[in-house]
Amino acid sequence: MNKSLKAALLSALIYPGIGHLSLKRYLSATVLIIGFSIPMILLFKQIIEKANQVVAQIEHGQIGMDVSSISNALNTTAGGSMQTLGSYTYLMLAIWVIALLDIYRVRDRK
């Protein structure tokens, strides 16, 4: 397996920017890894906040212990709108695609 294919697979399947590390493109790798990690951390933070709010509502008896009640509560709970969660997801997807396209750009230069 050649280096460029290995780098593309690493970025596509493991984590964006890891393929750049294998090609010794350290600045690009750092930018992509940090650029992907920040929205991922913010996304997880908001998901955990929403889950904690719903758990607190369940403990206080405000919502029932059935799937539909919990699902409705997750969709309506304050503390991070679904639009913000979607924005983080789209940003992460965009960075992932940019990482893959950049691997092919770098490969063509060698």
Backbone as XML, in Angstrom:
<?xml version="1.0"?>
<chain id="A" units="angstrom">
  <residue number="1" name="MET">
    <atom name="N" x="0.852" y="-1.173" z="0.000"/>
    <atom name="CA" x="0.000" y="0.000" z="0.000"/>
    <atom name="C" x="0.903" y="1.242" z="0.000"/>
  </residue>
  <residue number="2" name="ASN">
    <atom name="N" x="0.639" y="2.147" z="-0.950"/>
    <atom name="CA" x="1.482" y="3.341" z="-1.005"/>
    <atom name="C" x="1.087" y="4.345" z="0.078"/>
  </residue>
  <residue number="3" name="LYS">
    <atom name="N" x="1.967" y="5.306" z="0.310"/>
    <atom name="CA" x="1.785" y="6.253" z="1.419"/>
    <atom name="C" x="0.543" y="7.118" z="1.256"/>
  </residue>
  <residue number="4" name="SER">
    <atom name="N" x="0.249" y="7.556" z="0.031"/>
    <atom name="CA" x="-0.891" y="8.452" z="-0.158"/>
    <atom name="C" x="-2.216" y="7.728" z="0.080"/>
  </residue>
  <residue number="5" name="LEU">
    <atom name="N" x="-2.321" y="6.462" z="-0.326"/>
    <atom name="CA" x="-3.533" y="5.695" z="-0.063"/>
    <atom name="C" x="-3.688" y="5.436" z="1.434"/>
  </residue>
  <residue number="6" name="LYS">
    <atom name="N" x="-2.588" y="5.123" z="2.088"/>
    <atom name="CA" x="-2.612" y="4.908" z="3.537"/>
    <atom name="C" x="-3.052" y="6.188" z="4.258"/>
  </residue>
  <residue number="7" name="ALA">
    <atom name="N" x="-2.525" y="7.334" z="3.816"/>
    <atom name="CA" x="-2.887" y="8.615" z="4.429"/>
    <atom name="C" x="-4.365" y="8.923" z="4.218"/>
  </residue>
  <residue number="8" name="ALA">
    <atom name="N" x="-4.872" y="8.658" z="3.022"/>
    <atom name="CA" x="-6.290" y="8.908" z="2.749"/>
    <atom name="C" x="-7.173" y="8.015" z="3.616"/>
  </residue>
  <residue number="9" name="LEU">
    <atom name="N" x="-6.796" y="6.763" z="3.756"/>
    <atom name="CA" x="-7.581" y="5.857" z="4.589"/>
    <atom name="C" x="-7.537" y="6.251" z="6.061"/>
  </residue>
  <residue number="10" name="LEU">
    <atom name="N" x="-6.382" y="6.691" z="6.517"/>
    <atom name="CA" x="-6.282" y="7.131" z="7.914"/>
    <atom name="C" x="-7.181" y="8.334" z="8.171"/>
  </residue>
  <residue number="11" name="SER">
    <atom name="N" x="-7.174" y="9.303" z="7.252"/>
    <atom name="CA" x="-8.012" y="10.492" z="7.427"/>
    <atom name="C" x="-9.489" y="10.166" z="7.265"/>
  </residue>
  <residue number="12" name="ALA">
    <atom name="N" x="-9.801" y="9.224" z="6.390"/>
    <atom name="CA" x="-11.212" y="8.897" z="6.140"/>
    <atom name="C" x="-11.802" y="8.025" z="7.234"/>
  </residue>
  <residue number="13" name="LEU">
    <atom name="N" x="-11.031" y="7.085" z="7.750"/>
    <atom name="CA" x="-11.591" y="6.083" z="8.650"/>
    <atom name="C" x="-11.242" y="6.279" z="10.123"/>
  </residue>
  <residue number="14" name="ILE">
    <atom name="N" x="-10.153" y="6.950" z="10.413"/>
    <atom name="CA" x="-9.734" y="7.095" z="11.806"/>
    <atom name="C" x="-10.097" y="8.479" z="12.343"/>
  </residue>
  <residue number="15" name="TYR">
    <atom name="N" x="-9.467" y="9.513" z="11.824"/>
    <atom name="CA" x="-9.677" y="10.873" z="12.323"/>
    <atom name="C" x="-9.106" y="11.841" z="11.304"/>
  </residue>
  <residue number="16" name="PRO">
    <atom name="N" x="-9.799" y="12.933" z="10.989"/>
    <atom name="CA" x="-9.266" y="13.892" z="10.024"/>
    <atom name="C" x="-7.936" y="14.481" z="10.508"/>
  </residue>
  <residue number="17" name="GLY">
    <atom name="N" x="-6.955" y="14.478" z="9.650"/>
    <atom name="CA" x="-5.640" y="15.021" z="9.978"/>
    <atom name="C" x="-4.606" y="13.960" z="10.286"/>
  </residue>
  <residue number="18" name="ILE">
    <atom name="N" x="-5.037" y="12.748" z="10.634"/>
    <atom name="CA" x="-4.080" y="11.688" z="10.948"/>
    <atom name="C" x="-3.299" y="11.294" z="9.698"/>
  </residue>
  <residue number="19" name="GLY">
    <atom name="N" x="-3.953" y="11.310" z="8.558"/>
    <atom name="CA" x="-3.263" y="11.019" z="7.307"/>
    <atom name="C" x="-2.186" y="12.038" z="7.001"/>
  </residue>
  <residue number="20" name="HIS">
    <atom name="N" x="-2.430" y="13.289" z="7.361"/>
    <atom name="CA" x="-1.422" y="14.329" z="7.160"/>
    <atom name="C" x="-0.199" y="14.070" z="8.037"/>
  </residue>
  <residue number="21" name="LEU">
    <atom name="N" x="-0.431" y="13.554" z="9.233"/>
    <atom name="CA" x="0.701" y="13.209" z="10.101"/>
    <atom name="C" x="1.575" y="12.136" z="9.457"/>
  </residue>
  <residue number="22" name="SER">
    <atom name="N" x="0.935" y="11.147" z="8.822"/>
    <atom name="CA" x="1.714" y="10.079" z="8.192"/>
    <atom name="C" x="2.501" y="10.582" z="6.986"/>
  </residue>
  <residue number="23" name="LEU">
    <atom name="N" x="2.045" y="11.691" z="6.379"/>
    <atom name="CA" x="2.783" y="12.298" z="5.263"/>
    <atom name="C" x="3.736" y="13.394" z="5.731"/>
  </residue>
  <residue number="24" name="LYS">
    <atom name="N" x="3.868" y="13.546" z="7.044"/>
    <atom name="CA" x="4.747" y="14.543" z="7.666"/>
    <atom name="C" x="4.358" y="15.979" z="7.292"/>
  </residue>
  <residue number="25" name="ARG">
    <atom name="N" x="3.062" y="16.216" z="7.200"/>
    <atom name="CA" x="2.517" y="17.561" z="6.980"/>
    <atom name="C" x="1.948" y="18.028" z="8.312"/>
  </residue>
  <residue number="26" name="TYR">
    <atom name="N" x="2.845" y="18.395" z="9.202"/>
    <atom name="CA" x="2.482" y="18.621" z="10.601"/>
    <atom name="C" x="1.577" y="19.836" z="10.806"/>
  </residue>
  <residue number="27" name="LEU">
    <atom name="N" x="1.794" y="20.912" z="10.073"/>
    <atom name="CA" x="0.960" y="22.103" z="10.241"/>
    <atom name="C" x="-0.467" y="21.815" z="9.783"/>
  </residue>
  <residue number="28" name="SER">
    <atom name="N" x="-0.605" y="21.207" z="8.623"/>
    <atom name="CA" x="-1.947" y="20.849" z="8.131"/>
    <atom name="C" x="-2.626" y="19.877" z="9.082"/>
  </residue>
  <residue number="29" name="ALA">
    <atom name="N" x="-1.882" y="18.907" z="9.577"/>
    <atom name="CA" x="-2.443" y="17.919" z="10.502"/>
    <atom name="C" x="-2.948" y="18.602" z="11.764"/>
  </residue>
  <residue number="30" name="THR">
    <atom name="N" x="-2.165" y="19.516" z="12.313"/>
    <atom name="CA" x="-2.548" y="20.210" z="13.542"/>
    <atom name="C" x="-3.808" y="21.033" z="13.331"/>
  </residue>
  <residue number="31" name="VAL">
    <atom name="N" x="-3.871" y="21.769" z="12.218"/>
    <atom name="CA" x="-5.042" y="22.602" z="11.932"/>
    <atom name="C" x="-6.294" y="21.737" z="11.783"/>
  </residue>
  <residue number="32" name="LEU">
    <atom name="N" x="-6.174" y="20.627" z="11.053"/>
    <atom name="CA" x="-7.331" y="19.764" z="10.833"/>
    <atom name="C" x="-7.767" y="19.057" z="12.125"/>
  </residue>
  <residue number="33" name="ILE">
    <atom name="N" x="-6.819" y="18.575" z="12.891"/>
    <atom name="CA" x="-7.166" y="17.877" z="14.123"/>
    <atom name="C" x="-7.833" y="18.833" z="15.113"/>
  </residue>
  <residue number="34" name="ILE">
    <atom name="N" x="-7.265" y="20.009" z="15.289"/>
    <atom name="CA" x="-7.864" y="20.992" z="16.202"/>
    <atom name="C" x="-9.199" y="21.484" z="15.653"/>
  </residue>
  <residue number="35" name="GLY">
    <atom name="N" x="-9.242" y="21.744" z="14.339"/>
    <atom name="CA" x="-10.479" y="22.214" z="13.721"/>
    <atom name="C" x="-11.618" y="21.220" z="13.835"/>
  </residue>
  <residue number="36" name="PHE">
    <atom name="N" x="-11.317" y="19.936" z="13.837"/>
    <atom name="CA" x="-12.348" y="18.909" z="13.990"/>
    <atom name="C" x="-12.678" y="18.676" z="15.458"/>
  </residue>
  <residue number="37" name="SER">
    <atom name="N" x="-11.686" y="18.761" z="16.311"/>
    <atom name="CA" x="-11.880" y="18.436" z="17.730"/>
    <atom name="C" x="-12.724" y="19.475" z="18.460"/>
  </residue>
  <residue number="38" name="ILE">
    <atom name="N" x="-12.558" y="20.738" z="18.133"/>
    <atom name="CA" x="-13.304" y="21.787" z="18.845"/>
    <atom name="C" x="-14.811" y="21.633" z="18.667"/>
  </residue>
  <residue number="39" name="PRO">
    <atom name="N" x="-15.335" y="21.540" z="17.422"/>
    <atom name="CA" x="-16.787" y="21.355" z="17.330"/>
    <atom name="C" x="-17.256" y="20.011" z="17.897"/>
  </residue>
  <residue number="40" name="MET">
    <atom name="N" x="-16.407" y="18.986" z="17.839"/>
    <atom name="CA" x="-16.789" y="17.696" z="18.407"/>
    <atom name="C" x="-16.937" y="17.808" z="19.927"/>
  </residue>
  <residue number="41" name="ILE">
    <atom name="N" x="-16.016" y="18.488" z="20.571"/>
    <atom name="CA" x="-16.097" y="18.681" z="22.024"/>
    <atom name="C" x="-17.325" y="19.502" z="22.389"/>
  </residue>
  <residue number="42" name="LEU">
    <atom name="N" x="-17.583" y="20.573" z="21.628"/>
    <atom name="CA" x="-18.762" y="21.400" z="21.890"/>
    <atom name="C" x="-20.053" y="20.619" z="21.663"/>
  </residue>
  <residue number="43" name="LEU">
    <atom name="N" x="-20.066" y="19.769" z="20.647"/>
    <atom name="CA" x="-21.231" y="18.932" z="20.378"/>
    <atom name="C" x="-21.483" y="17.975" z="21.531"/>
  </residue>
  <residue number="44" name="PHE">
    <atom name="N" x="-20.436" y="17.283" z="21.985"/>
    <atom name="CA" x="-20.585" y="16.365" z="23.110"/>
    <atom name="C" x="-21.019" y="17.094" z="24.372"/>
  </residue>
  <residue number="45" name="LYS">
    <atom name="N" x="-20.487" y="18.285" z="24.592"/>
    <atom name="CA" x="-20.846" y="19.063" z="25.774"/>
    <atom name="C" x="-22.342" y="19.381" z="25.773"/>
  </residue>
  <residue number="46" name="GLN">
    <atom name="N" x="-22.862" y="19.804" z="24.620"/>
    <atom name="CA" x="-24.287" y="20.129" z="24.559"/>
    <atom name="C" x="-25.163" y="18.888" z="24.696"/>
  </residue>
  <residue number="47" name="ILE">
    <atom name="N" x="-24.720" y="17.780" z="24.115"/>
    <atom name="CA" x="-25.488" y="16.537" z="24.235"/>
    <atom name="C" x="-25.559" y="16.100" z="25.698"/>
  </residue>
  <residue number="48" name="ILE">
    <atom name="N" x="-24.446" y="16.186" z="26.396"/>
    <atom name="CA" x="-24.415" y="15.793" z="27.807"/>
    <atom name="C" x="-25.284" y="16.729" z="28.646"/>
  </residue>
  <residue number="49" name="GLU">
    <atom name="N" x="-25.255" y="18.035" z="28.349"/>
    <atom name="CA" x="-26.108" y="18.977" z="29.077"/>
    <atom name="C" x="-27.579" y="18.648" z="28.880"/>
  </residue>
  <residue number="50" name="LYS">
    <atom name="N" x="-27.977" y="18.368" z="27.637"/>
    <atom name="CA" x="-29.375" y="18.026" z="27.369"/>
    <atom name="C" x="-29.763" y="16.735" z="28.086"/>
  </residue>
  <residue number="51" name="ALA">
    <atom name="N" x="-28.887" y="15.749" z="28.053"/>
    <atom name="CA" x="-29.181" y="14.473" z="28.709"/>
    <atom name="C" x="-29.323" y="14.662" z="30.219"/>
  </residue>
  <residue number="52" name="ASN">
    <atom name="N" x="-28.453" y="15.471" z="30.812"/>
    <atom name="CA" x="-28.542" y="15.727" z="32.259"/>
    <atom name="C" x="-29.833" y="16.443" z="32.622"/>
  </residue>
  <residue number="53" name="GLN">
    <atom name="N" x="-30.280" y="17.372" z="31.782"/>
    <atom name="CA" x="-31.541" y="18.059" z="32.052"/>
    <atom name="C" x="-32.719" y="17.094" z="32.010"/>
  </residue>
  <residue number="54" name="VAL">
    <atom name="N" x="-32.699" y="16.192" z="31.031"/>
    <atom name="CA" x="-33.790" y="15.225" z="30.923"/>
    <atom name="C" x="-33.760" y="14.247" z="32.099"/>
  </residue>
  <residue number="55" name="VAL">
    <atom name="N" x="-32.580" y="13.830" z="32.511"/>
    <atom name="CA" x="-32.466" y="12.932" z="33.664"/>
    <atom name="C" x="-33.008" y="13.617" z="34.913"/>
  </residue>
  <residue number="56" name="ALA">
    <atom name="N" x="-32.696" y="14.895" z="35.083"/>
    <atom name="CA" x="-33.216" y="15.627" z="36.243"/>
    <atom name="C" x="-34.737" y="15.708" z="36.196"/>
  </residue>
  <residue number="57" name="GLN">
    <atom name="N" x="-35.297" y="15.913" z="35.009"/>
    <atom name="CA" x="-36.757" y="15.960" z="34.873"/>
    <atom name="C" x="-37.381" y="14.600" z="35.180"/>
  </residue>
  <residue number="58" name="ILE">
    <atom name="N" x="-36.720" y="13.526" z="34.781"/>
    <atom name="CA" x="-37.227" y="12.187" z="35.084"/>
    <atom name="C" x="-37.196" y="11.948" z="36.589"/>
  </residue>
  <residue number="59" name="GLU">
    <atom name="N" x="-36.092" y="12.343" z="37.234"/>
    <atom name="CA" x="-35.966" y="12.145" z="38.683"/>
    <atom name="C" x="-37.020" y="12.922" z="39.455"/>
  </residue>
  <residue number="60" name="HIS">
    <atom name="N" x="-37.423" y="14.096" z="38.966"/>
    <atom name="CA" x="-38.410" y="14.914" z="39.648"/>
    <atom name="C" x="-39.839" y="14.545" z="39.236"/>
  </residue>
  <residue number="61" name="GLY">
    <atom name="N" x="-39.985" y="13.562" z="38.379"/>
    <atom name="CA" x="-41.307" y="13.109" z="37.977"/>
    <atom name="C" x="-42.000" y="14.001" z="36.975"/>
  </residue>
  <residue number="62" name="GLN">
    <atom name="N" x="-41.286" y="14.906" z="36.341"/>
    <atom name="CA" x="-41.893" y="15.820" z="35.382"/>
    <atom name="C" x="-42.173" y="15.147" z="34.044"/>
  </residue>
  <residue number="63" name="ILE">
    <atom name="N" x="-41.411" y="14.127" z="33.706"/>
    <atom name="CA" x="-41.686" y="13.357" z="32.493"/>
    <atom name="C" x="-41.689" y="11.877" z="32.844"/>
  </residue>
  <residue number="64" name="GLY">
    <atom name="N" x="-42.408" y="11.128" z="32.038"/>
    <atom name="CA" x="-42.555" y="9.703" z="32.296"/>
    <atom name="C" x="-41.344" y="8.900" z="31.859"/>
  </residue>
  <residue number="65" name="MET">
    <atom name="N" x="-41.376" y="7.629" z="32.212"/>
    <atom name="CA" x="-40.272" y="6.721" z="31.921"/>
    <atom name="C" x="-40.503" y="5.943" z="30.619"/>
  </residue>
  <residue number="66" name="ASP">
    <atom name="N" x="-41.250" y="6.510" z="29.672"/>
    <atom name="CA" x="-41.449" y="5.830" z="28.401"/>
    <atom name="C" x="-40.645" y="6.539" z="27.304"/>
  </residue>
  <residue number="67" name="VAL">
    <atom name="N" x="-40.418" y="5.810" z="26.242"/>
    <atom name="CA" x="-39.537" y="6.292" z="25.175"/>
    <atom name="C" x="-40.062" y="7.568" z="24.532"/>
  </residue>
  <residue number="68" name="SER">
    <atom name="N" x="-41.349" y="7.646" z="24.285"/>
    <atom name="CA" x="-41.893" y="8.832" z="23.607"/>
    <atom name="C" x="-41.770" y="10.081" z="24.484"/>
  </residue>
  <residue number="69" name="SER">
    <atom name="N" x="-41.980" y="9.953" z="25.782"/>
    <atom name="CA" x="-41.839" y="11.112" z="26.677"/>
    <atom name="C" x="-40.400" y="11.592" z="26.734"/>
  </residue>
  <residue number="70" name="ILE">
    <atom name="N" x="-39.483" y="10.661" z="26.816"/>
    <atom name="CA" x="-38.063" y="11.024" z="26.865"/>
    <atom name="C" x="-37.633" y="11.655" z="25.545"/>
  </residue>
  <residue number="71" name="SER">
    <atom name="N" x="-38.092" y="11.095" z="24.444"/>
    <atom name="CA" x="-37.761" y="11.641" z="23.129"/>
    <atom name="C" x="-38.297" y="13.063" z="22.970"/>
  </residue>
  <residue number="72" name="ASN">
    <atom name="N" x="-39.540" y="13.284" z="23.380"/>
    <atom name="CA" x="-40.110" y="14.633" z="23.313"/>
    <atom name="C" x="-39.342" y="15.599" z="24.205"/>
  </residue>
  <residue number="73" name="ALA">
    <atom name="N" x="-38.944" y="15.138" z="25.371"/>
    <atom name="CA" x="-38.195" y="16.002" z="26.288"/>
    <atom name="C" x="-36.828" y="16.362" z="25.702"/>
  </residue>
  <residue number="74" name="LEU">
    <atom name="N" x="-36.174" y="15.417" z="25.059"/>
    <atom name="CA" x="-34.882" y="15.717" z="24.448"/>
    <atom name="C" x="-35.011" y="16.734" z="23.329"/>
  </residue>
  <residue number="75" name="ASN">
    <atom name="N" x="-36.118" y="16.673" z="22.590"/>
    <atom name="CA" x="-36.313" y="17.606" z="21.479"/>
    <atom name="C" x="-36.728" y="18.991" z="21.931"/>
  </residue>
  <residue number="76" name="THR">
    <atom name="N" x="-37.304" y="19.121" z="23.118"/>
    <atom name="CA" x="-37.813" y="20.415" z="23.562"/>
    <atom name="C" x="-37.014" y="21.033" z="24.703"/>
  </residue>
  <residue number="77" name="THR">
    <atom name="N" x="-36.053" y="20.321" z="25.255"/>
    <atom name="CA" x="-35.291" y="20.827" z="26.393"/>
    <atom name="C" x="-34.415" y="21.998" z="25.977"/>
  </residue>
  <residue number="78" name="ALA">
    <atom name="N" x="-34.389" y="23.029" z="26.813"/>
    <atom name="CA" x="-33.498" y="24.165" z="26.571"/>
    <atom name="C" x="-32.066" y="23.744" z="26.872"/>
  </residue>
  <residue number="79" name="GLY">
    <atom name="N" x="-31.124" y="24.580" z="26.465"/>
    <atom name="CA" x="-29.722" y="24.257" z="26.739"/>
    <atom name="C" x="-29.042" y="23.735" z="25.505"/>
  </residue>
  <residue number="80" name="GLY">
    <atom name="N" x="-29.208" y="24.438" z="24.417"/>
    <atom name="CA" x="-28.605" y="24.021" z="23.165"/>
    <atom name="C" x="-29.677" y="23.553" z="22.214"/>
  </residue>
  <residue number="81" name="SER">
    <atom name="N" x="-29.924" y="24.360" z="21.216"/>
    <atom name="CA" x="-30.976" y="23.995" z="20.278"/>
    <atom name="C" x="-30.489" y="22.911" z="19.329"/>
  </residue>
  <residue number="82" name="MET">
    <atom name="N" x="-31.440" y="22.254" z="18.708"/>
    <atom name="CA" x="-31.097" y="21.221" z="17.735"/>
    <atom name="C" x="-30.381" y="21.840" z="16.533"/>
  </residue>
  <residue number="83" name="GLN">
    <atom name="N" x="-30.672" y="23.108" z="16.242"/>
    <atom name="CA" x="-30.009" y="23.779" z="15.123"/>
    <atom name="C" x="-28.514" y="23.936" z="15.409"/>
  </residue>
  <residue number="84" name="THR">
    <atom name="N" x="-28.160" y="24.251" z="16.626"/>
    <atom name="CA" x="-26.760" y="24.379" z="16.997"/>
    <atom name="C" x="-26.053" y="23.035" z="16.901"/>
  </residue>
  <residue number="85" name="LEU">
    <atom name="N" x="-26.733" y="21.977" z="17.358"/>
    <atom name="CA" x="-26.147" y="20.641" z="17.253"/>
    <atom name="C" x="-25.937" y="20.266" z="15.802"/>
  </residue>
  <residue number="86" name="GLY">
    <atom name="N" x="-26.875" y="20.605" z="14.939"/>
    <atom name="CA" x="-26.738" y="20.336" z="13.513"/>
    <atom name="C" x="-25.599" y="21.126" z="12.899"/>
  </residue>
  <residue number="87" name="SER">
    <atom name="N" x="-25.423" y="22.363" z="13.352"/>
    <atom name="CA" x="-24.329" y="23.195" z="12.826"/>
    <atom name="C" x="-22.972" y="22.583" z="13.162"/>
  </residue>
  <residue number="88" name="TYR">
    <atom name="N" x="-22.822" y="22.107" z="14.380"/>
    <atom name="CA" x="-21.567" y="21.459" z="14.757"/>
    <atom name="C" x="-21.324" y="20.211" z="13.907"/>
  </residue>
  <residue number="89" name="THR">
    <atom name="N" x="-22.381" y="19.463" z="13.673"/>
    <atom name="CA" x="-22.251" y="18.244" z="12.880"/>
    <atom name="C" x="-21.839" y="18.562" z="11.447"/>
  </residue>
  <residue number="90" name="TYR">
    <atom name="N" x="-22.467" y="19.572" z="10.844"/>
    <atom name="CA" x="-22.112" y="19.952" z="9.476"/>
    <atom name="C" x="-20.693" y="20.497" z="9.398"/>
  </residue>
  <residue number="91" name="LEU">
    <atom name="N" x="-20.273" y="21.235" z="10.418"/>
    <atom name="CA" x="-18.906" y="21.744" z="10.447"/>
    <atom name="C" x="-17.907" y="20.596" z="10.525"/>
  </residue>
  <residue number="92" name="MET">
    <atom name="N" x="-18.202" y="19.616" z="11.346"/>
    <atom name="CA" x="-17.314" y="18.448" z="11.455"/>
    <atom name="C" x="-17.253" y="17.695" z="10.120"/>
  </residue>
  <residue number="93" name="LEU">
    <atom name="N" x="-18.384" y="17.534" z="9.463"/>
    <atom name="CA" x="-18.414" y="16.862" z="8.167"/>
    <atom name="C" x="-17.611" y="17.639" z="7.130"/>
  </residue>
  <residue number="94" name="ALA">
    <atom name="N" x="-17.752" y="18.961" z="7.137"/>
    <atom name="CA" x="-17.004" y="19.791" z="6.191"/>
    <atom name="C" x="-15.497" y="19.657" z="6.411"/>
  </residue>
  <residue number="95" name="ILE">
    <atom name="N" x="-15.065" y="19.657" z="7.653"/>
    <atom name="CA" x="-13.639" y="19.514" z="7.944"/>
    <atom name="C" x="-13.140" y="18.139" z="7.515"/>
  </residue>
  <residue number="96" name="TRP">
    <atom name="N" x="-13.955" y="17.124" z="7.711"/>
    <atom name="CA" x="-13.576" y="15.774" z="7.304"/>
    <atom name="C" x="-13.379" y="15.713" z="5.784"/>
  </residue>
  <residue number="97" name="VAL">
    <atom name="N" x="-14.300" y="16.318" z="5.032"/>
    <atom name="CA" x="-14.188" y="16.336" z="3.565"/>
    <atom name="C" x="-12.975" y="17.147" z="3.134"/>
  </residue>
  <residue number="98" name="ILE">
    <atom name="N" x="-12.735" y="18.270" z="3.781"/>
    <atom name="CA" x="-11.564" y="19.091" z="3.465"/>
    <atom name="C" x="-10.286" y="18.298" z="3.702"/>
  </residue>
  <residue number="99" name="ALA">
    <atom name="N" x="-10.235" y="17.542" z="4.775"/>
    <atom name="CA" x="-9.048" y="16.722" z="5.059"/>
    <atom name="C" x="-8.817" y="15.705" z="3.953"/>
  </residue>
  <residue number="100" name="LEU">
    <atom name="N" x="-9.880" y="15.067" z="3.488"/>
    <atom name="CA" x="-9.732" y="14.083" z="2.413"/>
    <atom name="C" x="-9.298" y="14.737" z="1.104"/>
  </residue>
  <residue number="101" name="LEU">
    <atom name="N" x="-9.913" y="15.865" z="0.778"/>
    <atom name="CA" x="-9.530" y="16.559" z="-0.450"/>
    <atom name="C" x="-8.094" y="17.051" z="-0.383"/>
  </residue>
  <residue number="102" name="ASP">
    <atom name="N" x="-7.673" y="17.489" z="0.779"/>
    <atom name="CA" x="-6.301" y="17.968" z="0.927"/>
    <atom name="C" x="-5.296" y="16.828" z="0.798"/>
  </residue>
  <residue number="103" name="ILE">
    <atom name="N" x="-5.655" y="15.637" z="1.260"/>
    <atom name="CA" x="-4.769" y="14.479" z="1.088"/>
    <atom name="C" x="-4.533" y="14.228" z="-0.395"/>
  </residue>
  <residue number="104" name="TYR">
    <atom name="N" x="-5.602" y="14.307" z="-1.196"/>
    <atom name="CA" x="-5.449" y="14.097" z="-2.635"/>
    <atom name="C" x="-4.659" y="15.228" z="-3.279"/>
  </residue>
  <residue number="105" name="ARG">
    <atom name="N" x="-4.823" y="16.442" z="-2.785"/>
    <atom name="CA" x="-4.049" y="17.576" z="-3.304"/>
    <atom name="C" x="-2.568" y="17.386" z="-3.011"/>
  </residue>
  <residue number="106" name="VAL">
    <atom name="N" x="-2.259" y="16.991" z="-1.800"/>
    <atom name="CA" x="-0.868" y="16.771" z="-1.405"/>
    <atom name="C" x="-0.274" y="15.598" z="-2.176"/>
  </residue>
  <residue number="107" name="ARG">
    <atom name="N" x="-1.070" y="14.559" z="-2.387"/>
    <atom name="CA" x="-0.608" y="13.383" z="-3.115"/>
    <atom name="C" x="-0.208" y="13.747" z="-4.541"/>
  </residue>
  <residue number="108" name="ASP">
    <atom name="N" x="-0.980" y="14.622" z="-5.185"/>
    <atom name="CA" x="-0.690" y="15.006" z="-6.570"/>
    <atom name="C" x="0.582" y="15.836" z="-6.677"/>
  </residue>
  <residue number="109" name="ARG">
    <atom name="N" x="1.002" y="16.491" z="-5.617"/>
    <atom name="CA" x="2.229" y="17.307" z="-5.635"/>
    <atom name="C" x="3.484" y="16.468" z="-5.552"/>
  </residue>
  <residue number="110" name="LYS">
    <atom name="N" x="3.363" y="15.276" z="-4.997"/>
    <atom name="CA" x="4.571" y="14.447" z="-4.792"/>
    <atom name="C" x="4.944" y="13.729" z="-6.050"/>
  </residue>
</chain>
